[in-house]
């Protein structure tokens, strides 16, 4: 397990360093090294966040999650206030902190998983289901949707779904909460015309290549032009026509400049992080740890799947970043925080197994000594010359 969690962190770090290359490639012609420097600061902050969250025992989140939840809710409310929240492209998602901006919705994903995981692990069959925890998550979901940020709201729902699936909640409660979430998600998707257009254009993007399908079509053209080995870092020409190429559509840049080989590497690295996270969840020592690990891993995996799928025209555009690769300091720090929590759960799981092993060994020795003391059979290896 030590190798597994270490490799998980190293793969995440490798993807974030790849993000340095892609961000610089997408921005150097217009902004020089400005975005490269900013992205480098994001990576350093991400590593520091990883170290901080790695140092927190998973049992401590039972005491810490209310504070984290409250801070995130306050930040999401502040974002909606004109003059405090920064509006870009009709969406109010950022808080201006001077040298950098903060996107509270990214940390709402962590708060949702931790809140629900710590609440439902106290639930036992026959007890009343903690619906207050679902209402708390629903508040986060509503505030994120109001920004609007549909992609992050989807990630919040799938993250808590992963936690619920790993819990001991009864099947009918799972079906009920899943049905409510599905209805809410479909309702939010159909409320806005541009979201409906994205869904329709996904079915045939070429029919609206100059409208709602423009982004996907340009992405497919960039991937196609990259062939197997790509045009090389900084040599891509098609990416200039792709909106949001350094964030939502960064995988198209990988396809054009690093080719099919680069795409396979990114996909395999993402799969490894997901498999490592689920293995950590399976080996978790308690239900709380299992729910947290499953929720965070599901969050990272589904976010990556939607980003990769949208870039390749397999799934509708949902405005999700590619974990560790896309530009965005808040996204990167939230992803490293998730890896830090998973890393610590893996460490705590290993310690629990070691304690159990030592305890069982001590008990076996005590039984053997007791047997010798009262005339029991000696170990066959304890003969002279053995």
Buried (B, 14 or more C-beta within 10 A) or exposed (E): BEEBBEEBBEBBBBBBBBBBBBBBBBBBEEEEEEBBEBBBEBBEBBBEBBEEBBEBEBEEBBEEBBEBBEEBBEBBBEBEEEEEBBEEEEBBBBBEEEEBBBBBBBBBBBBBBBBBBBBBBEBEEEEEBBEEBBEBBBBBBEBBBBBBBBBBBBBBBBBBBBBBBBBEBEEEBBEBBBEEBEEBBEEBBEEEEEBEBBBBBBEEBEEBBEEBBBBBBBBBBBBEBBEEEBBEBEEBEBBEBBEBBBBBBBBBBBBBBBBBBBBEBBBEBBEBBBBBBBBBBEBBBBBBBBBBBBBBBBBBBBBBBBBBBBBBBEBBBBBBBBBBBBBBBBBBBBBBBBBBBBBBBBBBBBEBEEEEEEEEEEEEEEEBEEEEEEEEEEEEEEEEEE
